[in-house]
Every structure is written in structure tokens, then in C-alpha cells.
Amino acid sequence: RQMCIRDSNKYIISAEDDYSIKIWDLQSKNLVHTFEKAHSYWIRALKVTPDSKYIVSGSNDKTIKIWDIEGKKLEHTFNDAHREYIYALAITSDSKQIVSGSMDFSIKFWDIQNKSKITEIEKAHDDIITSLAISSDNKYLVSGSLDLSLKLWDMESKQQLHHFQNAHNGWVRSVIITSDTKFIISGSQDKCIKIWSFESKQLVHAFEGAHKDLVLALALTADNKYLISASIDKTIKIWDIQNKQLVSTQENAHDDKILSVSISQDNKYVVTSSAEGSFKLWSLNLSQITPNQQQKLQQMLFELEEQEKELDTLLELMMI
């Protein structure tokens, strides 16, 4: 249950519990298109290629599908992509490769243009792979798992470069890489958010007790200055990465646990989705941030444009 926002900011893409994928117009908030019965089981991972041409979906039905956004059609299906449920997807910044992670503990690499499997890492982790992130230069992959660890991989050789053993005291549920490839940031069941140095592979900072419950989603502003986190505790928080401090908290942002969060490339919008079956669009005014203004920021940063869509059970959201 994740979301990502593409720089065109035209659409929100959702995957629902009737196994359909829907495209919503961001401005009008109207439904543009529905891919009915996109999968035969729950859709656990959903991404859009950086060139905004394709939606990529991964499901409990063990398939990965590529959808043509402009043509509103299924482009390709990787049948039996994994032996078990597909939990995580990532796409290279050049929109050429898909990386998938699964309940079968493997990571696989797929060629989008040739519609073929490139290779796989058969036992990448000792438990379910929940999250994947690719560096902006497409040289590195980071994976997070229920085995409490993170792993750093070379995208070309597919060799493991580093194992962050016991990175957290609970399941790793979200991982991101800053666009300058300086830091890896992870969120966990242990309620903690950690920042790791890409160069030294050492822990730089830990936001202990960042949330009151499991940290399910993380997103970074385009300039890498601010991190937004979302949790089962129904809160959204904004963190100043450079100064290592909390700058804003939105309590009870949803009526149920928050499953995903995403930020637009222009840093103007945040979209969140929740288990109660809705998503919300928030305005984000980062230009107003100054030190020691946490109380004020809560209201400035989270002025809800409030557009709530009653979806069945929103599994994935992304804005493109």
C-alpha cells in the first residue's frame, strides 16, 4: 500500500479491493478510467514509470502487469512472476527496468521494453521483502524485509554490497533513498525512523518513537530537505532531515491507519490513503517553514484541500 506522485500531477492512480485499478483526474476529482478486474487477487504494489507512460502493478495472484496510461490498455503480463505474493515494486529512473520483491524472499529484475525477465536474486532475504528503492542514478538498490534488515545491492552486478543486519527491532516496512544518494531512510514496526549514511553504511540518526505505532510509509520532498511519515497511529508527521527535528504533526489525519503517503515533485501536494477506504489531498507550503514554528506549521502545512474519495479499500495510490 504505497503511493508516488509524478511531476505532471495530472492523475491519481488507485488499486481497490475489487482488484480494479482506477485513474482519477486530480483537478476535477472525477474518475477518468477503470481497469476492471486488473488482477484476480489483491494488488499489493503499484507504481508509475518516471516517464508517466505506464502503470505497473504487482498482486497476490503472483503476476506483474504493465498498463498503458494513454491507451488505457493492458500492455503486458508477467505470469507467475514470483512463487508467492508480490509485495514491492521499484522502477529505474530511465523507465527501463522493474524490480520486484516477494513473499518468496526473492528479488527479480524485468526489462520493460523487451517484456522479459533479466535475472533474479533467489534468496535476497530471510523473510518477506516489503520495500524496494532504487537510487536516482540507477546504480544501487535497497531492499527492506520482515527479517529486520536492509540490504544494499549493485544494480549492474546484482551483488550484495552491504547487509544492515538488525537495522530495526521490528519489521522494516518502508525504505527510501535520497535523490543525491547520500542517505537511506527506513521506517519500521518498532515505531522508529532511521537515517543511514550511504557512504559509511553507518546510522546517522534515529527518530526513536517517531510514531506511536508501526511506520508504514515514507516520502521525501524533491530537495531532500523534509521527510513525511505516516503510521498506523493515524498521524502524518514532517521531519527536517538536515536539523534532525520534527517540524509538524497532523493528528487523526484519517479515521484509520494510514497506508501510504506521496509528495508532488513541486512540493505543493501530499496525498495520503487509509484503511477506511479513502484518500486525502493536502496542500503543502514548505516555503513558510522557519525554525521553532511547529505549532504554526501544523496548520500551514496541512490545510486540507479535502477531497475524500470513498473507495472500497484503497490499496495503492499514486499521482502522475
Stockholm file with secondary structure:
# STOCKHOLM 1.0

chainA/1-320         RQMCIRDSNKYIISAEDDYSIKIWDLQSKNLVHTFEKAHSYWIRALKVTPDSKYIVSGSNDKTIKIWDIEGKKLEHTFNDAHREYIYALAITSDSKQIVSGSMDFSIKFWDIQNKSKITEIEKAHDDIITSLAISSDNKYLVSGSLDLSLKLWDMESKQQLHHFQNAHNGWVRSVIITSDTKFIISGSQDKCIKIWSFESKQLVHAFEGAHKDLVLALALTADNKYLISASIDKTIKIWDIQNKQLVSTQENAHDDKILSVSISQDNKYVVTSSAEGSFKLWSLNLSQITPNQQQKLQQMLFELEEQEKELDTLLELMMI
#=GR chainA/1-320 SS CCCCBCTTCCEEEEECTTSCEEEEETTTCCEEEEETTCSSSCEEEEEECTTSSEEEEEETTSCEEEEETTTTEEEEEETTCSSSCEEEEEECTTSCEEEEEETTSCEEEEETTTTEEEEEETTSSSSCEEEEEECTTSSEEEEEETTSCEEEEETTTCCEEEEETTCSSSCEEEEEECTTSSEEEEEETTSCEEEEETTTCCEEEEETTCSSSCEEEEEECTTSSEEEEEETTSCEEEEETTTTEEEEEETTSSSSCEEEEEECTTSCEEEEEETTTEEEEEECCGGGCCTTCHHHHHHHHTEECCCCCCCSSCCEEEEC
#=GC SS_cons         CCCCBCTTCCEEEEECTTSCEEEEETTTCCEEEEETTCSSSCEEEEEECTTSSEEEEEETTSCEEEEETTTTEEEEEETTCSSSCEEEEEECTTSCEEEEEETTSCEEEEETTTTEEEEEETTSSSSCEEEEEECTTSSEEEEEETTSCEEEEETTTCCEEEEETTCSSSCEEEEEECTTSSEEEEEETTSCEEEEETTTCCEEEEETTCSSSCEEEEEECTTSSEEEEEETTSCEEEEETTTTEEEEEETTSSSSCEEEEEECTTSCEEEEEETTTEEEEEECCGGGCCTTCHHHHHHHHTEECCCCCCCSSCCEEEEC
//
